[in-house]
Amino acid sequence: MIDPTGLVQILLLEQVVHKIPPGNINLARTGIATQDSDYTASAVPSEARLAIDGNRNSDFNQKSCSHTGGNEPAWWRLELKKKSKISVVVIAIRSDCCMDRFKGAELRIGNSQDATVNPICGKVSAVKGSNYLFCCDGMEGKYISVVIPDRHEFLSLCEVEVYAKPIEGTHCK
């Protein structure tokens, strides 16, 4: 959706959460997503790639969310086409069930393929809704990972967006 100022608006759960300036490309769309395992107890697809399909629907049953099998640590990883400086990461988690599973999740950015060792951009200390914005202030890396450390857990991501430039209307610089 484009508003009169020419800014693209991202609609998450029927609310305008933030505005993406023209030319600020979602780097995740051209990346390669992997995760520690796929959830197999349902006929609904759960592959890692579903978290970067451009569909922000946060109902798992609508077939647009990744879902891991409940390992320790649970992790999802995005490999970008090249090393980049990351300003903002936006994550939509599953909202039809189980949002509390996201508590303690870490967003990591760096150059290691090991999802658990790159520097932390942010950590979810409390689950408040299904949409999360992380300000990463130019952290550099080829890999962006979401990790739930120290417990067996399911991780379900419905959309992950990665931007190199700041997003207007947020506290990110």
C-alpha positions in Angstrom: 0.0 0.0 0.0 1.4 3.4 -0.9 0.3 6.5 1.0 0.3 10.1 -0.4 3.9 10.7 0.6 5.1 7.8 -1.5 6.0 5.6 1.5 5.1 2.0 1.4 3.1 1.0 4.4 3.4 -2.4 6.0 0.2 -3.7 7.4 0.6 -6.2 10.2 -2.6 -7.5 11.8 -4.7 -4.8 10.1 -2.6 -1.9 11.7 0.0 0.3 10.1 3.0 -0.5 12.3 5.7 1.3 10.3 6.5 2.8 6.9 9.2 1.6 4.6 10.7 4.4 2.5 10.9 3.7 -1.3 14.1 1.9 -2.2 14.5 0.2 1.2 14.4 -3.4 0.0 13.5 -6.4 2.2 16.8 -8.3 1.9 15.1 -11.5 3.3 13.1 -12.1 0.1 16.2 -13.0 -1.9 17.8 -15.0 0.9 17.8 -18.7 1.7 16.1 -19.9 4.9 16.8 -23.0 6.9 15.8 -24.3 10.3 16.8 -27.0 12.8 13.9 -29.2 11.8 10.4 -29.1 10.3 7.2 -29.7 12.3 5.8 -33.0 11.0 2.8 -33.6 13.3 0.5 -31.6 11.0 -0.4 -31.7 7.3 0.2 -28.0 7.2 3.6 -27.1 5.5 6.2 -25.8 8.0 9.4 -25.2 5.9 11.8 -22.4 6.8 11.2 -20.7 3.4 7.6 -19.8 4.4 8.9 -17.1 6.8 10.3 -15.1 3.9 7.5 -15.6 1.3 6.2 -12.0 1.6 2.9 -13.1 3.3 2.5 -11.7 6.7 -0.5 -13.8 7.7 0.2 -15.0 11.2 -2.3 -17.9 11.2 -0.2 -21.1 10.9 -3.2 -22.9 9.3 -3.0 -20.5 6.3 0.2 -22.1 5.2 2.6 -19.1 5.4 4.5 -19.8 8.7 7.6 -21.8 9.4 7.5 -24.2 12.3 10.3 -26.2 13.9 10.0 -29.7 15.5 10.7 -28.7 19.1 14.5 -29.1 19.4 17.0 -27.5 21.8 18.0 -25.0 20.8 15.2 -24.2 18.3 16.6 -22.1 15.5 15.8 -20.5 12.1 18.4 -19.0 9.9 18.5 -16.7 6.9 21.5 -16.6 4.6 21.6 -13.3 2.7 23.1 -13.1 -0.8 26.0 -11.1 0.6 27.3 -9.7 3.9 25.2 -6.6 4.7 24.9 -3.9 7.4 21.5 -4.5 9.0 19.5 -1.6 10.4 16.1 -3.2 11.2 14.6 -6.7 11.4 10.8 -7.1 11.6 9.4 -10.5 12.8 5.8 -11.7 12.8 5.2 -14.8 14.9 2.3 -17.2 14.9 -0.8 -15.5 16.4 -3.4 -18.3 16.3 -1.7 -20.2 19.1 1.2 -20.4 21.4 2.8 -16.9 21.2 4.4 -17.4 24.6 6.8 -19.9 23.0 8.7 -16.8 21.6 9.8 -15.7 25.0 13.5 -15.7 25.3 14.1 -15.7 21.5 17.3 -14.1 20.4 17.9 -12.3 17.1 21.5 -12.9 16.0 23.5 -11.4 13.1 26.9 -12.3 12.0 29.1 -14.3 9.6 28.9 -17.8 11.2 26.6 -20.4 9.8 26.1 -21.6 13.4 22.9 -19.9 14.4 23.8 -19.8 18.1 27.2 -18.0 18.0 26.7 -14.7 16.2 26.3 -11.5 18.2 22.9 -10.7 19.6 20.9 -7.8 18.1 18.0 -8.3 20.5 16.2 -10.6 22.9 12.5 -11.1 23.6 12.1 -10.7 27.3 8.3 -10.6 27.2 5.8 -11.7 24.6 3.4 -8.8 23.8 1.6 -9.5 20.6 2.8 -11.2 17.4 4.9 -8.5 15.8 8.5 -7.6 16.8 10.8 -4.9 15.5 14.5 -5.1 16.3 16.9 -2.2 15.8 20.3 -3.6 14.9 22.1 -0.3 14.2 24.2 -1.5 11.3 25.3 -4.9 12.7 27.1 -6.6 9.9 26.7 -10.2 8.7 25.6 -12.6 6.1 23.4 -14.7 8.5 20.4 -13.6 10.5 19.1 -16.1 13.0 16.3 -16.5 15.5 17.3 -18.8 18.3 15.4 -20.0 21.4 18.2 -21.2 23.6 18.3 -23.4 26.7 15.1 -25.3 26.3 13.2 -27.7 24.0 10.8 -25.4 22.1 8.8 -25.0 18.9 9.7 -21.9 16.9 7.1 -20.6 14.4 7.9 -17.5 12.3 5.3 -16.2 9.9 7.4 -13.4 8.3 10.9 -12.1 8.7 11.9 -8.9 7.0 15.4 -7.5 6.9 16.3 -3.9 6.0 19.7 -2.2 5.6 18.2 1.3 6.0 16.2 2.6 9.0 12.4 2.6 8.9 10.5 5.8 9.3 8.3 6.0 12.3 10.3 3.7 14.5 12.9 4.3 17.2 15.6 2.7 15.0 18.3 5.0 13.8 
